[in-house]
Amino acid sequence: MRIVFIGPPGAGKGTQAALVVERYGIAHLSTGDMLRAARDAQTEIGKLADHYMSAGQLVPDEIILQIVQDRLLADDCRRGYLLDGFPRTLAQAEALDQMLAQDSTPLDVVLELRVPDEELFRRLSGRARADDKPEVIRQRLVAYRQQTEPLLDYYQRRGLLQTIDGLGTVEDIFQRIQQVLDPLAERSARQQP
């Protein structure tokens, strides 16, 4: 199963992604985690990424695309994967589609985790990360709305988008996700040789 997970900062994608990965036995590809690891390791790409992340800006496509392309070649991605935090823009979505088309491995579903802005701000304000200061939170939500929301239309037109209500307990939200993914997992299992 090849899944894209879309949602604004603070929607709970990381928590739900961990549950999805465990239940369905697929790789978790979080660009945020990959970028933070590169930043913490002080690699050249990490230093570049940190410049954008600290200012609450999105990291440029060429940096993200290289990280994702390299990661999709890893053995643990053969059974499937969940892309968490990528694509964020239409250009990235189109580039991802081209990458996957070359290997005849199209996406199975795009999950949107939807949470109202007031709840996002409340959740993000309670975290302790340096990029979760109020002014940075506002910038991140604006950037999300402007650059990422057009993806919802793109994937809706392609028949891949499934919107999940991101309010409630972790278990409630995960049950909603399973209602979408269980039938896909069964179909995928039947198609395996």
BAZA-816589 format. One line per field, with one value per residue: residue number from 1; residue in three letters; x, y, z of N, C-alpha, C in turn. Coordinates in steps of 0.02 Angstrom, whole numbers, plus 50000, padded with zeros to 5 digits. Layout:
N
k: [NUM; ...]
r: [ALA; ...]
nxx: [X; ...]
nyy: [Y; ...]
nzz: [Z; ...]
caxx: [X; ...]
cayy: [Y; ...]
cazz: [Z; ...]
cxx: [X; ...]
cyy: [Y; ...]
czz: [Z; ...]
END
This chain:
193
k: [1; 2; 3; 4; 5; 6; 7; 8; 9; 10; 11; 12; 13; 14; 15; 16; 17; 18; 19; 20; 21; 22; 23; 24; 25; 26; 27; 28; 29; 30; 31; 32; 33; 34; 35; 36; 37; 38; 39; 40; 41; 42; 43; 44; 45; 46; 47; 48; 49; 50; 51; 52; 53; 54; 55; 56; 57; 58; 59; 60; 61; 62; 63; 64; 65; 66; 67; 68; 69; 70; 71; 72; 73; 74; 75; 76; 77; 78; 79; 80; 81; 82; 83; 84; 85; 86; 87; 88; 89; 90; 91; 92; 93; 94; 95; 96; 97; 98; 99; 100; 101; 102; 103; 104; 105; 106; 107; 108; 109; 110; 111; 112; 113; 114; 115; 116; 117; 118; 119; 120; 121; 122; 123; 124; 125; 126; 127; 128; 129; 130; 131; 132; 133; 134; 135; 136; 137; 138; 139; 140; 141; 142; 143; 144; 145; 146; 147; 148; 149; 150; 151; 152; 153; 154; 155; 156; 157; 158; 159; 160; 161; 162; 163; 164; 165; 166; 167; 168; 169; 170; 171; 172; 173; 174; 175; 176; 177; 178; 179; 180; 181; 182; 183; 184; 185; 186; 187; 188; 189; 190; 191; 192; 193]
r: [MET; ARG; ILE; VAL; PHE; ILE; GLY; PRO; PRO; GLY; ALA; GLY; LYS; GLY; THR; GLN; ALA; ALA; LEU; VAL; VAL; GLU; ARG; TYR; GLY; ILE; ALA; HIS; LEU; SER; THR; GLY; ASP; MET; LEU; ARG; ALA; ALA; ARG; ASP; ALA; GLN; THR; GLU; ILE; GLY; LYS; LEU; ALA; ASP; HIS; TYR; MET; SER; ALA; GLY; GLN; LEU; VAL; PRO; ASP; GLU; ILE; ILE; LEU; GLN; ILE; VAL; GLN; ASP; ARG; LEU; LEU; ALA; ASP; ASP; CYS; ARG; ARG; GLY; TYR; LEU; LEU; ASP; GLY; PHE; PRO; ARG; THR; LEU; ALA; GLN; ALA; GLU; ALA; LEU; ASP; GLN; MET; LEU; ALA; GLN; ASP; SER; THR; PRO; LEU; ASP; VAL; VAL; LEU; GLU; LEU; ARG; VAL; PRO; ASP; GLU; GLU; LEU; PHE; ARG; ARG; LEU; SER; GLY; ARG; ALA; ARG; ALA; ASP; ASP; LYS; PRO; GLU; VAL; ILE; ARG; GLN; ARG; LEU; VAL; ALA; TYR; ARG; GLN; GLN; THR; GLU; PRO; LEU; LEU; ASP; TYR; TYR; GLN; ARG; ARG; GLY; LEU; LEU; GLN; THR; ILE; ASP; GLY; LEU; GLY; THR; VAL; GLU; ASP; ILE; PHE; GLN; ARG; ILE; GLN; GLN; VAL; LEU; ASP; PRO; LEU; ALA; GLU; ARG; SER; ALA; ARG; GLN; GLN; PRO]
nxx: [50042; 50030; 50036; 49990; 49999; 49913; 49902; 49883; 50015; 50020; 49906; 49910; 49969; 50091; 50072; 49962; 50017; 50117; 50038; 49972; 50079; 50126; 50013; 49991; 50113; 50205; 50328; 50373; 50384; 50437; 50459; 50484; 50546; 50659; 50720; 50742; 50832; 50939; 50969; 51006; 51118; 51200; 51229; 51265; 51146; 51060; 51093; 51053; 50915; 50881; 50892; 50776; 50674; 50685; 50640; 50509; 50473; 50437; 50540; 50642; 50589; 50687; 50776; 50694; 50640; 50754; 50788; 50671; 50665; 50783; 50752; 50639; 50694; 50742; 50745; 50643; 50534; 50471; 50360; 50268; 50223; 50206; 50193; 50232; 50205; 50245; 50192; 50200; 50167; 50093; 50186; 50277; 50191; 50163; 50293; 50317; 50218; 50271; 50392; 50342; 50267; 50365; 50410; 50298; 50216; 50094; 50011; 49902; 49808; 49762; 49766; 49683; 49703; 49595; 49580; 49514; 49575; 49584; 49599; 49717; 49809; 49801; 49851; 49982; 50038; 50059; 50168; 50348; 50442; 50566; 50520; 50387; 50339; 50221; 50217; 50284; 50204; 50088; 50139; 50173; 50046; 49985; 50069; 50042; 49905; 49911; 50002; 49987; 49851; 49798; 49833; 49735; 49626; 49689; 49716; 49586; 49524; 49590; 49535; 49586; 49583; 49542; 49456; 49485; 49413; 49497; 49474; 49447; 49481; 49642; 49621; 49490; 49511; 49602; 49523; 49436; 49527; 49565; 49447; 49453; 49577; 49581; 49501; 49581; 49702; 49664; 49631; 49755; 49829; 49770; 49815; 49948; 50081]
nyy: [49941; 50108; 50261; 50431; 50553; 50691; 50846; 50987; 51066; 50999; 50922; 50791; 50696; 50627; 50543; 50464; 50411; 50325; 50225; 50176; 50127; 50025; 49939; 49901; 49861; 49937; 50054; 50203; 50359; 50502; 50662; 50770; 50713; 50660; 50777; 50846; 50757; 50768; 50903; 50901; 50820; 50905; 50903; 50957; 50971; 50969; 51087; 51182; 51152; 51184; 51323; 51364; 51298; 51353; 51480; 51458; 51425; 51330; 51195; 51199; 51121; 51046; 50997; 50919; 50827; 50754; 50688; 50609; 50531; 50454; 50383; 50306; 50203; 50113; 49949; 49924; 49991; 49918; 49840; 49934; 50103; 50248; 50411; 50549; 50712; 50746; 50744; 50926; 51027; 51070; 51056; 50966; 50856; 50824; 50793; 50682; 50594; 50574; 50510; 50391; 50339; 50301; 50185; 50109; 50110; 50171; 50286; 50226; 50284; 50445; 50517; 50640; 50726; 50813; 50958; 51088; 51261; 51329; 51225; 51168; 51271; 51274; 51146; 51152; 51258; 51201; 51120; 51091; 51122; 51218; 51274; 51301; 51423; 51557; 51655; 51588; 51475; 51533; 51574; 51449; 51389; 51474; 51456; 51322; 51325; 51402; 51333; 51194; 51155; 51162; 51035; 50951; 50969; 50926; 50788; 50747; 50760; 50657; 50549; 50496; 50550; 50542; 50606; 50626; 50647; 50737; 50759; 50710; 50560; 50478; 50345; 50349; 50423; 50341; 50229; 50280; 50298; 50165; 50115; 50162; 50111; 49970; 49898; 49927; 49867; 49733; 49713; 49739; 49633; 49525; 49545; 49516; 49410]
nzz: [50000; 49954; 50022; 50042; 50166; 50218; 50301; 50411; 50512; 50674; 50665; 50703; 50626; 50640; 50753; 50710; 50594; 50645; 50701; 50587; 50511; 50594; 50601; 50466; 50418; 50342; 50274; 50359; 50300; 50342; 50299; 50379; 50493; 50428; 50382; 50503; 50562; 50473; 50494; 50631; 50622; 50560; 50423; 50254; 50179; 50285; 50355; 50261; 50256; 50389; 50392; 50323; 50396; 50526; 50505; 50485; 50358; 50208; 50155; 50009; 49853; 49779; 49875; 49959; 49864; 49825; 49944; 49963; 49845; 49854; 49970; 49934; 49864; 49953; 50031; 50127; 50079; 49983; 50017; 50036; 50087; 50192; 50155; 50243; 50264; 50139; 49972; 49980; 49898; 49737; 49634; 49692; 49707; 49574; 49531; 49613; 49562; 49434; 49466; 49525; 49420; 49330; 49388; 49385; 49501; 49566; 49681; 49811; 49896; 49963; 50115; 50203; 50350; 50440; 50538; 50637; 50633; 50760; 50850; 50803; 50831; 50970; 51001; 50945; 51016; 51138; 51125; 51134; 51039; 50949; 50831; 50857; 50906; 50936; 50827; 50727; 50714; 50660; 50535; 50480; 50468; 50377; 50267; 50244; 50208; 50089; 50004; 50017; 50025; 49890; 49845; 49889; 49802; 49685; 49711; 49738; 49613; 49550; 49609; 49727; 49854; 50026; 50159; 50330; 50488; 50606; 50740; 50911; 51009; 51000; 50968; 50914; 50797; 50730; 50707; 50610; 50506; 50483; 50429; 50301; 50255; 50279; 50179; 50066; 50101; 50104; 49969; 49912; 49968; 49904; 49777; 49781; 49725]
caxx: [50000; 50067; 49991; 50012; 49963; 49912; 49868; 49922; 50055; 49980; 49846; 49917; 49992; 50145; 50041; 49922; 50062; 50149; 49988; 49960; 50139; 50127; 49958; 49994; 50180; 50235; 50379; 50351; 50430; 50421; 50510; 50501; 50596; 50721; 50750; 50768; 50892; 50993; 50987; 51041; 51183; 51237; 51249; 51255; 51074; 51028; 51103; 51009; 50847; 50871; 50881; 50705; 50631; 50688; 50601; 50440; 50461; 50444; 50605; 50634; 50574; 50744; 50804; 50646; 50635; 50812; 50781; 50617; 50684; 50832; 50719; 50593; 50734; 50761; 50709; 50583; 50479; 50442; 50293; 50225; 50249; 50164; 50229; 50206; 50236; 50265; 50209; 50169; 50148; 50073; 50247; 50302; 50144; 50174; 50359; 50307; 50182; 50318; 50438; 50306; 50247; 50424; 50415; 50230; 50195; 50055; 49983; 49838; 49761; 49787; 49726; 49687; 49682; 49567; 49573; 49503; 49633; 49588; 49625; 49788; 49848; 49803; 49897; 50051; 50063; 50076; 50229; 50409; 50492; 50585; 50480; 50318; 50324; 50159; 50224; 50304; 50145; 50045; 50171; 50168; 49977; 49974; 50106; 50005; 49844; 49927; 50040; 49969; 49781; 49783; 49842; 49672; 49590; 49727; 49704; 49514; 49511; 49619; 49498; 49628; 49577; 49496; 49462; 49474; 49401; 49553; 49456; 49429; 49539; 49688; 49588; 49434; 49538; 49632; 49468; 49413; 49579; 49560; 49389; 49476; 49635; 49572; 49483; 49638; 49751; 49638; 49639; 49827; 49851; 49745; 49853; 50017; 50091]
cayy: [50000; 50170; 50311; 50499; 50580; 50764; 50881; 51043; 51055; 50991; 50882; 50724; 50650; 50584; 50492; 50417; 50376; 50271; 50172; 50148; 50089; 49964; 49894; 49877; 49836; 49976; 50101; 50271; 50407; 50569; 50710; 50811; 50676; 50656; 50844; 50861; 50715; 50799; 50965; 50883; 50792; 50960; 50890; 51016; 50977; 50985; 51159; 51217; 51142; 51220; 51394; 51373; 51275; 51400; 51539; 51437; 51419; 51263; 51179; 51197; 51057; 51005; 50964; 50868; 50775; 50710; 50646; 50561; 50485; 50407; 50341; 50258; 50148; 50067; 49885; 49924; 50024; 49873; 49816; 49992; 50157; 50305; 50474; 50594; 50778; 50754; 50811; 50985; 51074; 51038; 51037; 50905; 50802; 50806; 50760; 50616; 50554; 50555; 50459; 50328; 50313; 50269; 50118; 50079; 50101; 50231; 50291; 50192; 50329; 50505; 50530; 50707; 50731; 50881; 50984; 51161; 51302; 51345; 51165; 51162; 51321; 51251; 51088; 51172; 51302; 51160; 51081; 51126; 51129; 51287; 51301; 51305; 51487; 51581; 51688; 51536; 51434; 51569; 51570; 51380; 51375; 51513; 51421; 51260; 51342; 51427; 51288; 51123; 51142; 51145; 50963; 50917; 50970; 50884; 50717; 50735; 50749; 50593; 50497; 50465; 50585; 50522; 50653; 50596; 50695; 50733; 50775; 50651; 50525; 50446; 50283; 50366; 50445; 50283; 50187; 50310; 50283; 50094; 50104; 50177; 50072; 49897; 49870; 49933; 49817; 49668; 49711; 49734; 49566; 49479; 49556; 49493; 49344]
cazz: [50000; 49949; 50051; 50059; 50224; 50213; 50355; 50435; 50572; 50734; 50653; 50732; 50574; 50665; 50797; 50670; 50547; 50681; 50707; 50520; 50492; 50634; 50583; 50397; 50403; 50287; 50295; 50376; 50269; 50366; 50277; 50437; 50531; 50388; 50381; 50571; 50572; 50434; 50529; 50693; 50604; 50531; 50354; 50212; 50164; 50349; 50369; 50215; 50279; 50452; 50376; 50305; 50451; 50583; 50487; 50474; 50286; 50180; 50125; 49936; 49822; 49757; 49934; 49978; 49812; 49827; 50003; 49952; 49792; 49882; 50020; 49902; 49837; 50008; 50032; 50169; 50044; 49933; 50040; 50040; 50129; 50206; 50149; 50294; 50255; 50069; 49946; 50011; 49844; 49674; 49598; 49723; 49691; 49504; 49528; 49643; 49513; 49381; 49495; 49535; 49354; 49301; 49417; 49384; 49570; 49584; 49748; 49822; 49929; 49996; 50175; 50231; 50419; 50444; 50605; 50634; 50650; 50831; 50883; 50782; 50868; 51039; 51005; 50930; 51069; 51195; 51113; 51156; 50986; 50934; 50776; 50878; 50937; 50906; 50761; 50679; 50703; 50612; 50469; 50456; 50448; 50316; 50214; 50230; 50171; 50022; 49961; 50022; 50012; 49820; 49835; 49902; 49738; 49638; 49726; 49732; 49541; 49531; 49643; 49778; 49918; 50079; 50215; 50396; 50542; 50651; 50809; 50951; 51038; 50952; 50947; 50869; 50732; 50698; 50682; 50547; 50456; 50467; 50386; 50233; 50235; 50281; 50114; 50020; 50121; 50081; 49896; 49899; 49986; 49852; 49715; 49790; 49695]
cxx: [50044; 50020; 50026; 49967; 49969; 49875; 49912; 49965; 50008; 49918; 49849; 49941; 50044; 50118; 50004; 49966; 50095; 50101; 49976; 50019; 50142; 50074; 49968; 50064; 50214; 50286; 50349; 50403; 50408; 50476; 50530; 50555; 50662; 50757; 50779; 50831; 50951; 51017; 51028; 51110; 51228; 51266; 51236; 51180; 51036; 51034; 51058; 50937; 50833; 50858; 50807; 50659; 50628; 50647; 50528; 50422; 50468; 50513; 50596; 50627; 50635; 50776; 50759; 50644; 50694; 50809; 50729; 50637; 50733; 50798; 50673; 50629; 50752; 50716; 50644; 50524; 50444; 50372; 50243; 50254; 50195; 50208; 50195; 50241; 50261; 50214; 50171; 50143; 50127; 50134; 50276; 50257; 50154; 50241; 50354; 50271; 50228; 50366; 50404; 50284; 50305; 50431; 50349; 50206; 50155; 50031; 49917; 49786; 49798; 49739; 49738; 49661; 49660; 49552; 49563; 49565; 49640; 49619; 49699; 49831; 49855; 49854; 49969; 50080; 50084; 50139; 50290; 50461; 50505; 50543; 50405; 50303; 50262; 50166; 50244; 50245; 50100; 50074; 50165; 50097; 49960; 50007; 50069; 49944; 49860; 49957; 50015; 49896; 49763; 49793; 49777; 49630; 49622; 49712; 49630; 49497; 49537; 49584; 49536; 49615; 49523; 49507; 49442; 49465; 49456; 49539; 49435; 49491; 49582; 49654; 49530; 49459; 49567; 49578; 49442; 49463; 49575; 49501; 49406; 49529; 49624; 49551; 49541; 49691; 49729; 49647; 49712; 49853; 49830; 49787; 49925; 50024; 50100]
cyy: [50062; 50228; 50378; 50524; 50656; 50792; 50936; 51024; 51049; 50948; 50812; 50672; 50601; 50527; 50440; 50378; 50317; 50211; 50137; 50103; 50023; 49915; 49862; 49855; 49871; 50026; 50170; 50320; 50477; 50617; 50755; 50778; 50673; 50723; 50862; 50821; 50745; 50864; 50949; 50855; 50845; 50944; 50953; 51026; 50994; 51058; 51201; 51213; 51182; 51294; 51407; 51355; 51324; 51463; 51522; 51431; 51346; 51254; 51172; 51126; 51015; 50967; 50905; 50810; 50728; 50662; 50591; 50509; 50432; 50358; 50289; 50197; 50096; 50005; 49887; 49958; 49977; 49849; 49873; 50044; 50209; 50367; 50525; 50661; 50790; 50717; 50866; 51033; 51035; 51015; 50973; 50846; 50778; 50769; 50689; 50569; 50530; 50501; 50392; 50298; 50277; 50198; 50080; 50063; 50162; 50229; 50252; 50239; 50389; 50519; 50602; 50705; 50803; 50900; 51060; 51200; 51315; 51286; 51155; 51209; 51300; 51194; 51110; 51216; 51262; 51119; 51123; 51134; 51203; 51317; 51304; 51367; 51516; 51612; 51637; 51490; 51467; 51564; 51501; 51365; 51413; 51478; 51356; 51276; 51362; 51374; 51217; 51110; 51130; 51071; 50926; 50914; 50923; 50810; 50699; 50720; 50682; 50535; 50463; 50492; 50554; 50569; 50619; 50652; 50685; 50753; 50711; 50619; 50496; 50383; 50297; 50382; 50385; 50236; 50214; 50295; 50210; 50079; 50117; 50127; 49996; 49868; 49874; 49880; 49748; 49661; 49702; 49664; 49515; 49485; 49532; 49423; 49290]
czz: [50000; 49966; 50057; 50115; 50222; 50274; 50381; 50495; 50632; 50726; 50684; 50682; 50600; 50708; 50756; 50621; 50582; 50688; 50641; 50500; 50530; 50611; 50514; 50374; 50345; 50317; 50308; 50349; 50288; 50344; 50334; 50479; 50494; 50389; 50450; 50585; 50535; 50468; 50591; 50679; 50572; 50462; 50314; 50198; 50228; 50368; 50324; 50239; 50343; 50441; 50362; 50363; 50509; 50569; 50474; 50401; 50265; 50148; 50050; 49908; 49806; 49815; 49954; 49928; 49813; 49886; 49991; 49900; 49817; 49930; 49989; 49873; 49891; 50008; 50071; 50136; 49994; 49952; 50043; 50087; 50140; 50202; 50194; 50288; 50185; 50027; 49983; 49958; 49782; 49634; 49626; 49706; 49620; 49496; 49558; 49594; 49458; 49405; 49499; 49469; 49321; 49326; 49416; 49454; 49593; 49656; 49751; 49851; 49958; 50054; 50196; 50302; 50430; 50516; 50600; 50660; 50725; 50869; 50866; 50824; 50941; 51047; 50996; 50986; 51130; 51186; 51130; 51102; 50971; 50878; 50792; 50919; 50901; 50836; 50707; 50663; 50652; 50542; 50439; 50432; 50384; 50257; 50195; 50187; 50099; 49977; 49961; 50006; 49939; 49804; 49844; 49839; 49688; 49649; 49724; 49659; 49518; 49566; 49700; 49848; 49963; 50138; 50280; 50447; 50594; 50722; 50845; 50980; 50982; 50924; 50899; 50799; 50694; 50671; 50615; 50491; 50435; 50421; 50313; 50210; 50234; 50214; 50063; 50036; 50098; 50006; 49877; 49913; 49932; 49788; 49720; 49759; 49748]
END
